[in-house]
Amino acid sequence: MTAELSPLPAALEGKLVVPGDRRYPLLRSTYTTVANPAGVLLPENTSEVVAALAFAREQGLPLSVRSGGHGLSGRSSNDGGVVVDLSALNRVEVLDRAARLVRVQAGARWAQVAEELAPYGLAISSGDYGNVGVGGLTTGGGIGWLVRQYGLTIDHLRAAEVVLADGTVVRADAEHDPDLLWAVRGAGAGVGIVTAFEIEATELRDVGYAQITVRLDRDGRVLRHWADYLAEAPRELSTLVNLLPDDRSLVASITAVVADGSERRLRRAVEPLLRIGATLDQHAQIVPYSALVPTAHLHANVGQQPTTTTNGLLTAMTDQDAATIAAVMRGPHRPMIQMRSVGGAVNDVPPDATAYAHRRHGTLVVATVFPPGRGAALDAAWQPLAERVDGTYVNFEGRPDKSAFERIYPGATGDRVRRLWHRYDPDGIFRTPWQL
């Protein structure tokens, strides 16, 4: 049964989508989860976000906030509650070209950001898919195609506009409410609704792009060779590795991105990857950065890819780590395993400078199961790796609960996150999934 919502205030007239509205099927869900909220609010500016939040709180129902709606946990929608959808707040503006300062509203998606910045010769390292929302990715950290050269998206976040739980609109920067800015940089989902970010972009037009397929040996030595090389590789090289079945064996599909438009630098960075194992296929080219997160990726999110996902980080990959990853891929649950190179510029930032504290690692390992497998299947598949990894990245954690919080925000970082979440949101309306 759908909850009965109170009448809309005049400020939100025409901004509520409820079941039966022709737009509802395209707005109710996330990429991973089909949901049935009582209503979806579509504010178009910050003052309407304030009104939407007040209306949502008055209902006494579950509240979700959504930018792109691509979040793996599915918590940017809900059943029977209210969703504040920021998709109409999608403006991208270059504030100062000389300083490379860009203002991006939280409802934009990264394909739009790349397209808008391309004529200026600027880019922001973001997610690896154009349909990912700016708000969710940025408030969680931001591991993207340029991560080893640029760092995390939050490492270049200079200011944020935030609607707090009580409806106050705050600008957070180094001089004004630095505690709030600290929390937004990695734990922003628990302090309020971030409506806009000011981010320092990087000078970049074209990048080197390579796709390499390598046979995976039984002991995972290929993975160890990959990780060893990335630990010493030029910083302009970032990589993503998908482990995939191939007949009766496994292959490592490596996507390599070089943050430079030089063919010589592309060859120099990629050639060592051709020696980590038996190469089955390869190609390389120079492409515009916007081609990595194209507007062709933009689509509605209707629960089309149900998954359960978790992850962990490795400081340096050992032989046993590599062998364990290979064994998990061959195990009975057969999760999808993806690995991303981090390190480089990420680790230049002190661990206490932002709410993302994982500043000494080289590899992020992500495991995903698809239906009919669910949480139990993922836990069983992940157990051998859980004993080897350290920490968790919030944007690839499908089950945000108290246990996940301890891994995402360890030790003193977690203590500070809790204090700030309670300070800015004393009623806990934004931190419900964490059960804190």
Number of C-alpha atoms within 10 A of each C-alpha: 5 13 14 10 17 10 9 14 11 9 14 19 10 11 16 19 20 20 15 8 9 10 12 17 18 13 24 29 27 28 24 22 25 20 21 21 26 23 26 27 25 22 25 17 14 20 15 16 26 21 19 27 25 15 19 23 16 11 15 12 18 19 24 22 25 24 28 30 32 26 23 23 24 25 25 25 29 24 21 18 22 31 30 23 25 28 22 15 21 23 17 21 15 20 14 11 13 7 11 17 20 24 22 26 29 30 26 24 33 30 26 22 28 27 19 18 21 17 9 14 18 24 25 26 24 30 26 18 20 25 25 25 28 30 29 26 28 28 27 25 27 27 26 24 31 29 29 28 21 25 26 29 28 27 22 18 23 18 24 24 22 24 21 19 22 15 17 10 19 16 18 21 18 12 10 12 13 14 16 25 27 24 26 32 27 30 26 26 20 26 28 27 29 29 23 24 26 20 23 24 23 18 15 18 20 21 27 26 26 19 18 19 23 23 21 24 17 14 17 20 20 24 27 20 20 21 23 16 15 24 20 9 17 17 21 22 26 26 25 21 22 17 23 20 15 11 7 6 12 18 21 27 21 22 19 23 28 29 27 21 19 15 16 10 17 24 15 14 22 22 10 14 20 16 13 20 18 14 16 13 12 14 9 17 15 17 16 18 29 22 16 19 25 20 19 11 15 17 12 17 21 20 19 13 15 20 22 26 25 26 27 25 26 20 17 16 21 17 14 14 22 20 19 17 21 22 18 21 20 17 12 11 17 20 24 17 21 19 22 23 26 32 25 26 18 23 18 12 18 13 15 14 13 21 26 31 24 26 18 19 21 23 23 24 21 22 25 24 23 18 10 8 15 15 17 11 19 21 18 13 23 22 11 15 21 15 10 15 19 18 21 25 26 27 23 23 23 21 20 21 15 13 11 19 22 15 17 28 24 19 11 11 19 19 12 17 24 19 12 19 23 16 13 17 18 14 13 18 18 23 20 16 15 15 11 12
